Amino acid sequence: MPSYATILSATVPVFLIVAIGFLMHRRGMLGERMEVGVMRLGLNFLIPCLILTLIPGNSALQTASSAIWAVGLGFVLIVIGFLSAWAFGRSSMMRRGGGLRTFAISAGIQNYGFLPLPIALELFPNNSGPSGLVFVFGIGVELAMWTVGLAILSGRVGWRSAINGPFLAVVVALTLNYTGAYTLIPGVIATAMEMMGRCAVPMSILMIGATMGRFFQRNIFHDALRTSLVSLLVRIVFSAGIFLWCARYLPISDDFRKLLVIQAAMPAAIFPIILARLYGGRPQVAIQVVLSTSIVSMISSPLVIAWGLRWIGG
């Protein structure tokens, strides 16, 4: 099991890059046009290259049941997160039309991709199992976000939006994996994809910080204390506990257990900020959730991961 110092050294650089992206945007070094262009490049090309590098031949995906468990739990755990966030929000006197719906989808979903991925790669450098499961798990998360999450926020379902570059790359990668066709890919192509895929991780983390900087406004601190405290209770305590319980007691692989421990320690995802802006929600509430959970996670994430890995015997 990795030591606490190892876990700390794996998590701190990730949050440091987020902070750098935030400051670069605030100083005008990363404009919105550049940010959107880089994110499109990552979503449609670099991230699929990374997926096609991590999944085919991955030891954690030797059987189809491994993929089914990853996708299924990705969906179920996020739906539980949405419903629990709704319940906690209602109990704190949040109401529909006053930010409850935005709070539910913001506090209910963790940053499931580009924060846990580099941490998994750093903690388990000789085992690509946990990192290979990140995007398979992400399919279930995306399906939950574009069905249940969007229905909570706007009353509509946009599942077709989940069929994007990473989704298609996962489908292709799993097909290559279970048919064995990945062994036919020429070495020079595989090396080129790996080189391009490596660019996706730091670039995406930097853009997460830039996105936070773009939506950061002075008025986000209005009624921030209540939203922040409840979001910490939902994301850092309740949802983390659900993830850790699943990691220990469900009949899943050791690699998936390790990934769930890392997922348990993650702050709220950033994408609900954009969803709230597009579908009539309250971006201010989503920003409060993201900022509060991200700041606290800088301290809590290494502790949760260290304790969680010890608890599951990892």
URRA-V178640 format. One record per residue. N is the residue number from 1. RES is the residue in one small letter. SS is DSSP state (hx for helix, st for strand, lp for the rest). PSI is psi in whole degrees, 0 to 359 (* if undefined). Layout:
n | res | ss | psi
N | RES | SS | PSI
N | RES | SS | PSI
This chain:
n | res | ss | psi
1 | m | lp | 135
2 | p | lp | 144
3 | s | lp | 166
4 | y | hx | 322
5 | a | hx | 321
6 | t | hx | 317
7 | i | hx | 318
8 | l | hx | 317
9 | s | hx | 339
10 | a | hx | 329
11 | t | hx | 321
12 | v | hx | 315
13 | p | hx | 327
14 | v | hx | 311
15 | f | hx | 331
16 | l | hx | 319
17 | i | hx | 322
18 | v | hx | 315
19 | a | hx | 322
20 | i | hx | 317
21 | g | hx | 320
22 | f | hx | 311
23 | l | hx | 323
24 | m | hx | 321
25 | h | hx | 317
26 | r | hx | 333
27 | r | lp | 4
28 | g | lp | 12
29 | m | lp | 342
30 | l | lp | 97
31 | g | lp | 166
32 | e | hx | 321
33 | r | hx | 317
34 | m | hx | 318
35 | e | hx | 312
36 | v | hx | 319
37 | g | hx | 316
38 | v | hx | 321
39 | m | hx | 322
40 | r | hx | 318
41 | l | hx | 316
42 | g | hx | 314
43 | l | hx | 319
44 | n | hx | 347
45 | f | hx | 302
46 | l | hx | 317
47 | i | hx | 315
48 | p | hx | 323
49 | c | hx | 319
50 | l | hx | 317
51 | i | hx | 316
52 | l | hx | 346
53 | t | hx | 322
54 | l | hx | 326
55 | i | lp | 308
56 | p | lp | 127
57 | g | lp | 5
58 | n | lp | 133
59 | s | hx | 335
60 | a | hx | 353
61 | l | hx | 38
62 | q | lp | 330
63 | t | lp | 153
64 | a | hx | 332
65 | s | hx | 329
66 | s | hx | 316
67 | a | hx | 321
68 | i | hx | 316
69 | w | hx | 316
70 | a | hx | 312
71 | v | hx | 315
72 | g | hx | 314
73 | l | hx | 326
74 | g | hx | 318
75 | f | hx | 309
76 | v | hx | 315
77 | l | hx | 325
78 | i | hx | 322
79 | v | hx | 317
80 | i | hx | 320
81 | g | hx | 316
82 | f | hx | 313
83 | l | hx | 320
84 | s | hx | 321
85 | a | hx | 321
86 | w | hx | 315
87 | a | hx | 315
88 | f | hx | 322
89 | g | hx | 317
90 | r | hx | 320
91 | s | hx | 339
92 | s | lp | 17
93 | m | lp | 18
94 | m | lp | 148
95 | r | lp | 157
96 | r | lp | 134
97 | g | lp | 349
98 | g | lp | 15
99 | g | lp | 358
100 | l | hx | 314
101 | r | hx | 317
102 | t | hx | 320
103 | f | hx | 319
104 | a | hx | 315
105 | i | hx | 339
106 | s | hx | 310
107 | a | hx | 343
108 | g | lp | 351
109 | i | lp | 133
110 | q | st | 166
111 | n | lp | 98
112 | y | lp | 354
113 | g | lp | 288
114 | f | lp | 357
115 | l | lp | 312
116 | p | hx | 331
117 | l | hx | 305
118 | p | hx | 330
119 | i | hx | 316
120 | a | hx | 318
121 | l | hx | 323
122 | e | hx | 320
123 | l | hx | 328
124 | f | lp | 67
125 | p | lp | 335
126 | n | lp | 11
127 | n | lp | 108
128 | s | lp | 4
129 | g | hx | 302
130 | p | hx | 318
131 | s | hx | 327
132 | g | hx | 335
133 | l | hx | 348
134 | v | hx | 310
135 | f | hx | 335
136 | v | hx | 314
137 | f | hx | 323
138 | g | hx | 335
139 | i | hx | 313
140 | g | hx | 321
141 | v | hx | 314
142 | e | hx | 317
143 | l | hx | 320
144 | a | hx | 320
145 | m | hx | 319
146 | w | hx | 355
147 | t | hx | 284
148 | v | hx | 313
149 | g | hx | 313
150 | l | hx | 327
151 | a | hx | 321
152 | i | hx | 317
153 | l | hx | 318
154 | s | hx | 352
155 | g | lp | 9
156 | r | lp | 166
157 | v | lp | 128
158 | g | lp | 49
159 | w | hx | 334
160 | r | hx | 335
161 | s | hx | 340
162 | a | hx | 343
163 | i | lp | 82
164 | n | lp | 192
165 | g | hx | 307
166 | p | hx | 321
167 | f | hx | 310
168 | l | hx | 324
169 | a | hx | 322
170 | v | hx | 317
171 | v | hx | 314
172 | v | hx | 316
173 | a | hx | 319
174 | l | hx | 322
175 | t | hx | 314
176 | l | hx | 322
177 | n | hx | 310
178 | y | hx | 345
179 | t | hx | 345
180 | g | lp | 7
181 | a | hx | 343
182 | y | hx | 337
183 | t | hx | 345
184 | l | hx | 352
185 | i | lp | 127
186 | p | lp | 145
187 | g | hx | 323
188 | v | hx | 324
189 | i | hx | 317
190 | a | hx | 320
191 | t | hx | 319
192 | a | hx | 317
193 | m | hx | 320
194 | e | hx | 318
195 | m | hx | 317
196 | m | hx | 324
197 | g | hx | 327
198 | r | hx | 333
199 | c | hx | 336
200 | a | hx | 322
201 | v | hx | 299
202 | p | hx | 324
203 | m | hx | 316
204 | s | hx | 321
205 | i | hx | 318
206 | l | hx | 320
207 | m | hx | 332
208 | i | hx | 313
209 | g | hx | 321
210 | a | hx | 321
211 | t | hx | 318
212 | m | hx | 320
213 | g | hx | 325
214 | r | hx | 322
215 | f | hx | 359
216 | f | lp | 122
217 | q | lp | 160
218 | r | hx | 323
219 | n | hx | 1
220 | i | hx | 345
221 | f | hx | 359
222 | h | lp | 124
223 | d | lp | 33
224 | a | hx | 332
225 | l | hx | 311
226 | r | hx | 312
227 | t | hx | 317
228 | s | hx | 315
229 | l | hx | 316
230 | v | hx | 322
231 | s | hx | 324
232 | l | hx | 321
233 | l | hx | 319
234 | v | hx | 307
235 | r | hx | 312
236 | i | hx | 335
237 | v | hx | 293
238 | f | hx | 305
239 | s | hx | 321
240 | a | hx | 320
241 | g | hx | 320
242 | i | hx | 314
243 | f | hx | 315
244 | l | hx | 323
245 | w | hx | 315
246 | c | hx | 321
247 | a | hx | 328
248 | r | hx | 321
249 | y | hx | 343
250 | l | lp | 151
251 | p | lp | 71
252 | i | lp | 169
253 | s | lp | 160
254 | d | hx | 324
255 | d | hx | 320
256 | f | hx | 325
257 | r | hx | 315
258 | k | hx | 319
259 | l | hx | 319
260 | l | hx | 325
261 | v | hx | 316
262 | i | hx | 317
263 | q | hx | 323
264 | a | hx | 332
265 | a | lp | 358
266 | m | lp | 149
267 | p | lp | 179
268 | a | st | 150
269 | a | lp | 157
270 | i | lp | 331
271 | f | hx | 327
272 | p | hx | 337
273 | i | hx | 314
274 | i | hx | 319
275 | l | hx | 317
276 | a | hx | 324
277 | r | hx | 324
278 | l | hx | 332
279 | y | lp | 29
280 | g | lp | 21
281 | g | lp | 201
282 | r | lp | 94
283 | p | hx | 328
284 | q | hx | 317
285 | v | hx | 316
286 | a | hx | 320
287 | i | hx | 318
288 | q | hx | 318
289 | v | hx | 313
290 | v | hx | 313
291 | l | hx | 314
292 | s | hx | 315
293 | t | hx | 327
294 | s | hx | 317
295 | i | hx | 314
296 | v | hx | 326
297 | s | hx | 336
298 | m | hx | 329
299 | i | hx | 319
300 | s | hx | 329
301 | s | hx | 310
302 | p | hx | 324
303 | l | hx | 315
304 | v | hx | 316
305 | i | hx | 315
306 | a | hx | 313
307 | w | hx | 318
308 | g | hx | 316
309 | l | hx | 322
310 | r | hx | 321
311 | w | hx | 323
312 | i | hx | 357
313 | g | lp | 28
314 | g | lp | *
